[in-house]
């Protein structure tokens, strides 16, 4: 994530944030997972990446249904 920020790669940063969200979700740390997903969602919206946005929203919904 930090490398993507330094390189100015918002798509890579979003992917890293999403992966961190997935890791925390797997560990049952839903608050941290949602935090990372929110950051990823903000980047997806900024980039107008509808696919990434949809995937992140689906992951957040999965947490809410857990």
C-alpha positions as CSV (number, residue, x, y, z in Angstrom):
1,X,0.0,0.0,0.0
2,X,2.7,2.5,0.9
3,X,4.7,1.6,-2.2
4,X,1.6,2.2,-4.3
5,X,1.2,5.6,-2.7
6,X,4.8,6.6,-3.2
7,X,4.6,5.5,-6.9
8,X,1.3,7.4,-7.4
9,X,-0.6,4.3,-8.2
10,X,-4.1,4.7,-6.7
11,X,-5.4,1.5,-8.3
12,X,-2.6,-0.5,-6.7
13,X,-3.3,1.3,-3.4
14,X,-6.9,0.4,-3.6
15,X,-6.1,-3.2,-4.3
16,X,-3.8,-3.3,-1.3
17,X,-6.4,-1.8,0.9
18,X,-8.9,-4.3,-0.3
19,X,-6.5,-7.2,0.4
20,X,-6.0,-5.8,3.9
21,X,-9.8,-5.6,4.4
22,X,-10.0,-9.3,3.3
23,X,-7.3,-10.3,5.7
24,X,-9.0,-8.6,8.6
25,X,-12.4,-10.0,7.6
26,X,-10.9,-13.5,7.6
27,X,-9.5,-12.9,11.1
28,X,-13.0,-11.7,12.3
29,X,-11.9,-8.1,12.8
30,X,-14.8,-6.6,11.0
31,X,-14.3,-3.0,12.2
32,X,-10.8,-2.9,10.7
33,X,-12.0,-4.7,7.5
34,X,-14.7,-2.1,7.0
35,X,-12.2,0.7,7.6
36,X,-9.9,-0.7,4.8
37,X,-12.9,-1.3,2.5
38,X,-14.0,2.3,3.0
39,X,-10.6,3.6,2.0
40,X,-10.7,1.4,-1.1
41,X,-14.2,2.5,-1.9
42,X,-13.1,6.2,-1.8
43,X,-10.3,5.5,-4.3
44,X,-12.6,3.4,-6.5
45,X,-15.1,6.3,-6.6
46,X,-12.3,8.8,-7.3
47,X,-11.1,6.6,-10.2
48,X,-14.7,6.0,-11.4
49,X,-13.9,2.3,-11.3
50,X,-17.4,0.8,-11.1
51,X,-16.2,-2.8,-11.0
52,X,-13.9,-2.2,-8.0
53,X,-16.6,-0.1,-6.4
54,X,-19.1,-2.9,-6.8
55,X,-16.8,-5.6,-5.4
56,X,-16.0,-3.5,-2.3
57,X,-19.6,-2.8,-1.7
58,X,-20.4,-6.5,-1.9
59,X,-17.6,-7.2,0.6
60,X,-19.0,-4.6,3.0
61,X,-22.5,-6.2,2.7
62,X,-21.0,-9.6,3.5
63,X,-19.7,-8.2,6.8
64,X,-23.0,-6.6,7.6
65,X,-24.7,-10.0,7.0
66,X,-22.2,-11.8,9.2
